[in-house]
Amino acid sequence: MANKKKEVFRPGPMTEGKRNIIQGLLQEYDIQSAADIQEALKDLLGGTIKEMMEAEMDDHATGRFH
């Protein structure tokens, strides 16, 4: 099996919208360190994942599939 070269992530330009989102997150979570960022991401993604799983369970219960 040939090794595939790992693609490097290249972020897009910093737009005013992105800047506003970041500023809001810094204020909402009082981010001061890398650990604070990790906790904020856990909080944000945890809720999102939970909502996605609940929606999937609802779809299965009603017979709707994507």
Buried (B, 14 or more C-beta within 10 A) or exposed (E): EEEEEEEEEEEEEEEEEEEEEEEEBBEEBEBEEEEBBEEBEEEEEEEEEEEEEEEEEEEEEEEEEE
